[in-house]
Every structure is written in structure tokens, then in C-alpha cells.
Amino acid sequence: MWRHISLRIRIYTILTTLVLITLLGGIIMVWYTYRMQNLITDIIDPNLAAFQVAEELEIALVNQKGFVSYYFLDGNPKWLERLDEYRKIFKERLNEAQIHASTQGQTEAINNIEREYINYITAKDQVIEYYKAGERDEGAKLHEKVRNYFFNVLRLSDNYKKYHVEQIRKSKDKSHAQAKKLRITAGAAVSAACILGILLASIFSFQILGPLRRLASEVGRNGRSHKSGDEVRTLSRRIHGLIEDIDHSQSELEKSQEVLLHAEKMALVGKLAAGTAHSIRNPLTSVKMRLFSLSRSLELDEHQKDDFEVISGEINHVDTIVQNFLEFSKPPKLRKQSICPSDVIDLAIKLLQHRLESYGVTIRVNRKGKLPHIEADPEQLKEVLLNIILNACEAMKGGGSIVIHEEQDFLKALGEIAVIRLSDNGPGIPEPIQGDIFQPFFTTKEEGTGLGLSIASRIIEQHEGFLDLISKEGEGTTFVIVLPVNPVECKGVKF
């Protein structure tokens, strides 16, 4: 039946029982103190007072006998005065004894003492009269009878004293019996509390702390076991860690789903792009060759030459689109080598020198020292830089400036990194479209394919880095290229 009771009810039952036992033990102790106090007050105190009275009766009686003996020896009347004083004391103590008498037996004992004492003092006074009259022989005869009265009073007083001694002993035995009962009760309560405490400790150990410890061990990350004296805190910490892992896994899963959808989309587009490119490129090549031949053999006027150049330009544009499709659908395999990104930047600027002049754009490099070596494909990295710089030039109609800032930093996820920031002072990118800027086929240019930045972002990701965008409309645009560093001395690179 105990197993069918819930853990909460079992714990509450044991705790309630412990509280009740403790409370009951305290009540019993308080009650026993009052009980002992009443026992002493009601039994021991009267008997002790009666015992003291009996002692004083004996003393007063013995003193009376002594004063009479002294008087017989020297005839000094002062001894008779002292005798009267102790007779009064005896009477007072006898009255006190009658007041303390609480039973019929005690009253009869006191009456017997009083009766024998009256006989004693009556005979004693007669002896004293004989001695005063000079009749010593008569006094001596009566003195024997007085002695018997004396010993009778003394015996009765002693019996009265022994009676109260016996009552005190019985009270003592009774208090000892009460104390014994209290000890037994307290021992039983302590034993019950100990048993319940052990039971509660076993429940906590085997049914709470044990499962908590096992649960904490099971939810421990990476299977590592951390010893701790606080299982609840350990479990709480690991549950929080587990929740963080779940959140992280959920986030990663969402990202994976996005990547999967993107990959499916790109796979479909890639197939379409590859088929389209192969279907268009062959006849397009023939058209270009025929146009080239015609341009050498035909004699055209100025108007015809302009038409011919427009047709050639559009065909070249179509060829560029086809080439971008092929690059997007079948990206070239990276040929990584140890390169210095600073050398790639210098080469890209050198290649674009005439184009920059035609756009009216100046370019400046902020470099404290060359960036460290990384493992990268220099051709692909160069294509990324050319794409971003040309996009900036096309955006800054009427000219502008580009600043390339190189720096070395540390990122927890990648470790040591090389950071390249390309900032222009163009019109910037509106915030609503910033999230789509790296999406394939998204473009704001009339003749753009929307694949340049998408290909650039993919190239950087293939290098285990990332490409980011910082822009505010009307305040220019900054592209941030982050690449993990390969700590090799920078010696330059040849292309």
C-alpha cells in the first residue's frame, strides 16, 4: 500500500508525523514540569514542614527535661522561666502540626502527642512542687512516672516524624516513577523520530537524490560526469544546458532547412541554367564569329556602324549572362594555396585601374601591415573583390571613393581571422532589400543578372568564412569579408 502512495504524500506524511512527535514531546515535557512542581508543592512541602515541626517538638521536649534537671541541681528559678518558654514553643509547634495535618491518622497522632504531653507536664509540675517543698523522696518517686511520660511523648513525636519521612520517600518514589515514564516516553519519541528521519532520508536518497543524480548524469553534455554535492543545482545547470542545446539545435535545424530549400532551388536553377547555357552558347558563338567576319568585310556608313556596334554589344551581354549561368550552375573547384590576401587586393586594384579612372572613382587602402597567410584560391578571391568593387563603381554615378581597410582580429567561432572592409560613399542600399542582396537573381540594375553577389558570397563560404553587409541609405555601403587565418609568414603570391 505504501508503494501506491505518491512521493509527495509520503514525504508530507513523514514530515507531519515528525512535527507532531516533536510538538507532543514538548507538550509532555511542559506538562511534566508543572506536574513535578505541583507534586512538590502538594506533597513534599507539607510533609517537609510537618517533619520540621516534629523535629522542633523533640527539641523543645528535650530542652524542657534539661531545664528541669538544671533546676534540681542548683535550684535557680531562671531555669523554670526557660522551661515556660520552651513549653510555649512546644505548644506553638503542636498547633502548627495540627494545621498541617491532612489525614485522620495525622490528627490522631497529634492528639496522642498532646494528651501524653499534658500528662507529662502535669506530673512534671507536681515533681517540681515536691522539690520546692523539700519533699525530695516523694518527688523522686513521681519522677519515675514523669520519665515514662517523657519517653512516650518522645516516641510519639518520633513516630510522627517517621510518618512524614515515609510520606516524603513515597513522594520521591512517585516522582522517580513519573521521571521514568517521561524517560520512556521521550525515548520512544526520539526512537520514532529517528526511525522516521531514517525513512525520510532513505526516501530522499533513493527516490529523489538518486534519480536526480542519474538524470543529471544522463543529461550531462558530452557524456561527462561532473561531481557535485548539490544534485539539484547540477541537474538545474544541466537542464539549462540541455535547453540551450535544444534551442541551438532548433536554430541549426531551421538554418539547415533554409539551406536545403536554397540548395533545392539552386539545383533546379542549375539544371535550367546549364541546359539553357549549352543550348544558347553554340549558336551564340556562331553569331559572334559571323559578326566578326562581317565587320571586316562590309563597308558600312555611320548609321549602320552604330547599329552594328549595338548588335555586337547586346550579343556580348547575352554571352556574359550565359557565362554567369554556367559559373553559378557549375562552380569551379577551389584550388587552395597559401596566399596573402593583401597581395590579392593589390592585384585586383591594379587590374581595375583603367576602369576606376573611367568611372571617376578613387580607391585607397588602409594597411598597417600585410594580412597573414590564409588557405584560399587566389583567382576566386580576386573575382569576389572585382565584383564588389565594380558594383560600387556602378552605384556611384558621377564618381566617388572606395576605402579598403585591412585588419587582423579574433572570432570565437573561427579563431584568428583576416578582415577586409570595402567601404564606398555611394547612395547606400535601402534597408528593406538588404536581406535579399545575396539572393540569386536579385538585382536593382536594369542589365544585371543578380548572380554576382550570390556567387561572391558562395565563394567566401567555400573558404569557411562569410560575407556581410553594412549599409544605410544615403550614407554609403560597406562589404565585410571575413576569412579564417592560416598562420604562415606572408611572402607574397604570384598569379
C-alpha positions in Angstrom: 0.0 0.0 0.0 2.9 2.4 0.8 4.2 2.0 -2.7 0.9 3.1 -4.2 1.1 6.4 -2.3 2.6 9.3 -4.2 6.0 10.5 -3.2 4.7 14.0 -2.2 2.1 12.5 0.2 4.7 10.1 1.7 7.1 13.0 2.4 4.4 15.2 3.7 3.1 12.4 6.0 6.5 11.7 7.5 7.2 15.4 8.0 3.8 15.9 9.6 4.4 13.0 11.9 7.9 14.3 12.9 6.3 17.7 13.7 3.6 16.1 15.7 6.0 14.0 17.7 8.2 17.0 18.4 5.2 19.1 19.4 3.8 16.2 21.6 7.2 15.7 23.2 7.4 19.4 24.1 3.9 19.4 25.5 4.6 16.4 27.6 7.8 18.0 29.0 6.0 21.2 29.9 3.2 19.2 31.5 5.7 17.1 33.5 7.4 20.2 34.8 4.1 21.5 36.1 3.3 18.0 37.4 6.6 17.9 39.4 6.0 21.4 40.7 2.5 20.5 41.9 3.9 17.3 43.4 6.5 19.1 45.4 4.0 21.8 46.4 1.1 19.5 47.4 3.0 16.6 48.9 6.6 17.2 49.7 6.3 20.7 51.1 3.5 19.9 53.7 5.4 16.7 54.7 8.6 18.5 54.9 7.0 21.2 57.1 5.4 18.6 59.3 8.8 16.8 59.6 10.4 20.1 60.7 7.6 20.6 63.3 8.2 17.1 64.6 11.9 17.8 64.9 11.2 21.1 66.8 8.8 19.2 69.1 11.5 16.8 70.1 14.0 19.6 70.6 11.6 21.6 72.7 10.7 18.4 74.8 14.4 17.5 75.4 15.2 21.1 76.4 12.3 21.1 78.9 13.7 18.0 80.5 17.2 19.6 80.6 16.0 22.8 82.2 14.2 20.9 85.0 17.3 18.8 85.7 19.3 22.1 85.9 16.8 23.4 88.4 17.0 20.3 90.5 20.8 20.7 90.6 21.2 24.3 91.6 17.6 25.5 92.4 18.0 28.6 90.2 14.4 29.8 89.3 15.7 31.1 85.9 15.6 27.6 84.6 11.9 27.4 85.3 11.4 30.6 83.3 13.3 29.0 80.4 11.1 25.9 80.9 8.0 28.0 80.4 9.4 29.5 77.2 10.0 26.0 75.7 6.6 24.8 76.8 5.1 27.7 74.8 7.3 26.7 71.8 6.1 23.1 72.1 2.5 24.3 72.2 3.1 26.5 69.1 4.7 23.7 67.2 1.9 21.4 68.2 -0.6 23.9 66.8 1.4 24.1 63.6 1.3 20.3 63.3 -2.4 20.3 63.7 -2.7 22.9 60.9 -0.5 20.7 58.6 -2.4 17.6 59.4 -4.3 16.5 56.2 -5.5 13.0 57.2 -7.3 11.4 60.1 -4.3 9.4 61.1 -2.1 12.5 61.4 -4.8 14.3 63.5 -5.0 11.3 65.9 -1.2 11.1 66.1 -1.0 14.8 67.1 -3.8 14.4 69.6 -1.9 11.4 71.2 1.2 13.6 71.5 -0.8 16.4 73.0 -2.5 14.0 75.5 0.8 12.4 76.6 2.4 15.8 76.8 -0.3 17.1 79.1 0.2 14.1 81.3 3.9 14.8 81.2 3.8 18.5 82.1 1.2 17.8 84.8 3.3 15.2 86.5 6.5 17.3 86.0 4.9 20.3 87.7 3.9 18.0 90.6 7.6 16.9 90.9 8.8 20.5 90.9 6.3 21.3 93.7 7.7 18.4 95.8 11.2 19.7 95.3 10.2 23.2 96.2 8.5 21.9 99.4 11.7 19.8 100.2 9.9 16.5 99.8 12.6 15.0 97.6 11.6 11.4 98.2 8.1 11.9 97.0 9.4 13.9 94.1 11.9 11.1 93.2 9.1 8.5 93.2 6.9 10.6 90.9 9.9 11.4 88.7 9.9 7.8 87.5 6.4 8.2 86.2 7.3 11.5 84.6 10.2 9.8 82.8 7.7 7.3 81.3 5.5 10.2 80.1 8.6 11.9 78.6 9.6 8.9 76.6 6.0 8.3 75.4 5.9 11.9 74.1 9.3 11.5 72.6 8.3 8.2 71.0 5.1 9.6 69.6 6.9 12.6 68.2 9.5 10.3 66.6 6.7 8.2 65.1 5.1 11.3 63.7 8.4 12.4 62.2 8.9 8.9 60.7 5.4 9.0 59.2 6.3 12.2 57.3 9.7 10.8 56.4 7.8 7.9 54.8 5.5 10.3 53.0 8.5 12.2 51.6 10.0 8.9 50.5 6.8 7.9 48.8 6.6 11.3 47.1 10.2 10.8 45.9 9.4 7.3 44.6 6.4 8.8 42.8 8.5 11.5 41.2 11.0 8.9 40.2 8.2 6.8 38.6 7.0 9.9 36.8 10.5 10.6 35.6 10.9 7.0 34.4 7.6 7.3 32.5 8.8 10.5 31.0 12.2 9.0 30.0 10.4 6.0 28.4 8.1 8.4 26.6 10.9 10.7 25.5 13.0 7.6 24.4 10.0 6.3 22.4 9.5 9.7 20.8 13.2 10.0 20.0 13.3 6.5 18.6 10.2 7.2 16.5 11.7 10.4 15.3 15.0 8.7 14.4 13.1 5.9 12.5 11.1 8.4 10.6 14.2 10.5 10.0 16.0 7.5 8.6 12.9 6.6 6.5 12.7 10.2 5.2 16.5 10.2 4.5 16.1 6.9 2.6 13.2 8.3 0.6 15.3 11.4 -0.3 18.4 9.3 -1.1 16.8 6.5 -3.1 13.7 8.1 -4.6 14.8 11.7 -5.0 18.5 12.3 -4.9 19.4 9.0 -6.6 17.1 9.6 -9.6 18.1 13.2 -9.7 21.8 12.2 -9.8 21.2 9.6 -12.5 19.1 12.1 -14.5 21.8 14.7 -14.1 24.4 12.2 -15.4 22.2 11.2 -18.3 21.5 14.8 -19.4 25.2 15.8 -18.9 26.6 17.2 -22.1 29.2 15.2 -24.0 28.7 12.3 -21.6 30.9 14.0 -19.0 30.2 13.4 -15.3 30.7 16.4 -13.0 30.9 15.6 -9.4 28.9 18.0 -7.2 27.4 17.9 -3.7 24.3 19.6 -4.9 22.4 17.3 -7.2 19.5 19.7 -7.7 21.9 22.6 -8.7 23.8 20.2 -11.0 20.6 19.0 -12.6 19.3 22.5 -13.0 22.5 23.6 -14.6 22.5 20.6 -17.0 18.8 21.1 -17.8 19.5 24.7 -18.7 22.4 23.4 -20.8 20.1 20.9 -22.4 17.6 23.6 -23.2 20.3 25.7 -24.7 21.4 22.8 -26.8 17.8 22.2 -27.9 17.5 25.9 -28.8 20.8 25.7 -30.7 19.7 22.5 -32.4 16.4 24.1 -33.3 18.2 27.1 -34.7 20.6 24.9 -36.6 17.7 22.8 -37.9 16.0 25.9 -39.2 19.2 27.1 -40.9 19.6 23.6 -42.3 16.1 23.7 -43.7 16.7 27.1 -45.2 20.0 25.8 -46.7 18.2 22.7 -48.0 15.4 24.7 -49.6 18.1 27.0 -51.1 20.0 24.0 -52.3 17.0 22.5 -53.9 16.2 25.9 -55.6 19.8 26.2 -56.7 19.9 22.7 -58.0 16.8 23.3 -60.1 18.1 26.6 -61.3 21.5 25.0 -62.0 19.9 22.4 -64.2 17.9 25.0 -66.0 20.9 27.3 -66.3 23.2 24.5 -67.6 20.7 23.4 -70.2 19.9 26.9 -71.3 23.6 27.9 -71.4 24.6 24.9 -73.5 21.6 25.4 -75.8 22.3 29.1 -76.4 26.1 29.2 -76.3 26.8 27.2 -79.5 24.6 29.3 -81.9 25.7 32.4 -80.0 29.3 31.6 -80.8 28.5 31.2 -84.4 26.7 34.5 -84.5 29.7 36.2 -82.9 32.1 34.7 -85.4 29.8 35.8 -88.4 29.5 39.3 -87.0 33.3 39.4 -86.6 33.7 38.4 -90.3 31.1 40.8 -91.4 32.7 43.7 -89.5 35.9 43.1 -91.5 34.4 42.7 -95.0 31.4 45.0 -95.1 31.6 48.8 -95.8 29.1 50.5 -93.6 28.0 54.0 -93.2 28.0 55.8 -89.8 24.4 54.9 -89.1 24.9 51.2 -90.0 28.1 51.1 -87.9 26.2 52.3 -84.9 23.6 49.6 -85.4 26.3 47.0 -85.9 28.0 48.0 -82.6 24.7 47.9 -80.7 24.0 44.4 -82.0 27.6 43.3 -81.1 27.2 44.8 -77.6 23.9 43.1 -76.9 25.3 39.7 -78.1 28.3 40.2 -75.8 25.9 41.0 -72.9 24.0 37.8 -73.7 27.3 35.9 -73.7 28.1 37.4 -70.3 24.8 36.2 -68.9 25.3 32.7 -70.3 28.8 32.7 -68.7 27.4 33.7 -65.3 24.7 31.0 -65.6 27.5 28.4 -66.2 29.5 29.7 -63.2 26.5 29.6 -61.0 25.3 26.2 -62.0 28.7 24.5 -62.0 31.0 26.5 -59.7 34.7 25.8 -60.3 36.5 23.7 -57.8 38.7 25.7 -55.4 42.4 25.5 -55.9 43.6 26.5 -52.4 47.1 27.5 -51.7 48.8 29.6 -49.1 48.3 33.2 -50.1 48.4 36.7 -48.6 45.0 38.5 -49.0 46.8 41.8 -49.2 48.6 40.7 -52.4 45.2 39.7 -53.9 43.8 43.1 -53.1 46.8 44.9 -54.7 46.4 42.7 -57.8 42.6 43.4 -58.1 43.2 47.2 -57.8 45.9 47.0 -60.5 43.6 45.1 -62.9 40.8 47.7 -62.3 43.0 50.8 -62.6 41.7 51.9 -66.0 38.1 51.0 -65.1 38.3 53.0 -61.9 39.5 56.0 -63.9 36.7 55.7 -66.4 34.1 55.7 -63.5 35.8 58.6 -61.8 36.4 56.5 -58.6 39.4 56.7 -56.4 40.5 53.8 -54.2 42.6 53.9 -51.1 44.0 51.0 -48.9 44.4 51.4 -45.1 47.0 48.9 -44.2 49.2 48.8 -41.1 50.9 45.7 -42.3 50.1 42.9 -44.7 47.5 40.4 -43.6 48.7 36.9 -42.5 48.6 34.0 -44.9 45.4 32.0 -45.5 44.5 28.9 -47.4 42.5 30.2 -50.3 42.0 30.2 -54.1 43.5 33.4 -55.3 41.6 33.5 -58.6 38.2 33.1 -56.8 39.1 35.6 -54.1 40.1 38.1 -56.8 36.7 37.6 -58.5 35.0 38.4 -55.3 36.9 41.6 -54.9 36.4 42.6 -58.6 32.7 42.0 -58.3 32.3 44.1 -55.1 34.4 47.0 -56.4 32.7 47.1 -59.8 29.3 47.1 -58.1 30.4 50.0 -56.0 31.6 51.9 -59.1 28.3 51.3 -60.9 26.3 52.5 -57.9 28.4 55.8 -57.6 27.2 57.6 -60.7 29.3 60.6 -61.2 32.3 59.3 -59.3 33.2 58.6 -55.7 35.7 56.9 -53.5 36.3 53.4 -52.1 38.4 52.7 -48.9 39.7 49.2 -48.3 40.6 48.6 -44.7 42.6 45.5 -43.7 42.8 44.2 -40.1 43.5 41.1 -38.2 41.1 40.0 -35.4 39.8 37.1 -33.4 36.4 35.5 -33.6 35.4 32.7 -31.2 33.8 30.6 -33.9 36.7 30.9 -36.4 39.7 31.8 -34.2 42.1 34.2 -35.8 40.6 35.9 -38.8 41.6 38.3 -41.6 39.0 41.0 -42.2 38.7 43.1 -45.4 36.3 46.0 -45.3 35.3 47.7 -48.7 33.5 51.0 -48.0 32.1 53.3 -50.6 30.5 56.7 -50.3 27.6 55.9 -52.7 23.9 56.1 -52.1 23.7 53.1 -49.9 21.3 50.2 -50.1 17.7 50.6 -48.8 17.1 48.6 -45.6 14.0 46.6 -47.0 16.1 44.9 -49.7 19.3 44.4 -47.7 18.2 40.9 -46.7 17.8 39.9 -50.4 21.0 41.4 -51.7 22.9 38.0 -51.7 19.9 36.0 -53.1 20.4 34.6 -56.7 18.8 36.6 -59.5 18.1 39.6 -57.2 19.3 42.8 -58.8 18.4 46.5 -58.8 20.3 47.1 -62.1 18.5 47.1 -65.4 21.1 44.9 -67.2 22.2 42.9 -64.2 21.8 39.1 -63.8 21.6 39.2 -60.0 24.2 36.5 -59.7 27.4 38.4 -58.9 27.0 38.9 -55.1 25.4 35.5 -54.8 28.5 33.9 -56.4 30.8 36.1 -54.3 29.0 35.0 -51.0 29.2 31.4 -52.0 33.0 31.6 -52.8 33.7 33.2 -49.4 31.6 30.5 -47.6 33.6 27.8 -49.5 36.6 29.3 -47.9 34.9 28.8 -44.5 34.4 32.5 -44.0 31.4 34.8 -44.5 30.5 38.0 -46.4 28.5 40.6 -44.6 26.8 43.9 -45.5 26.6 47.2 -43.6 24.7 50.0 -45.3 22.5 52.9 -44.5 20.6 54.7 -47.3 22.3 57.9 -48.2 25.5 57.1 -46.2 27.3 54.5 -48.4 27.8 50.8 -48.2 30.5 48.5 -46.6 31.1 44.9 -47.5 32.9 42.9 -44.9 34.9 39.8 -45.9 35.9 37.6 -43.1 38.4 34.7 -43.7 40.0 32.3 -41.3 43.8 32.8 -41.0 46.4 30.2 -41.7 49.3 31.4 -39.5 52.1 31.2 -42.2 54.5 34.1 -42.9 53.3 36.4 -45.6 55.8 36.1 -48.6 53.6 37.3 -51.4 51.8 35.4 -54.2 52.1 35.1 -57.9 49.1 34.7 -60.2 
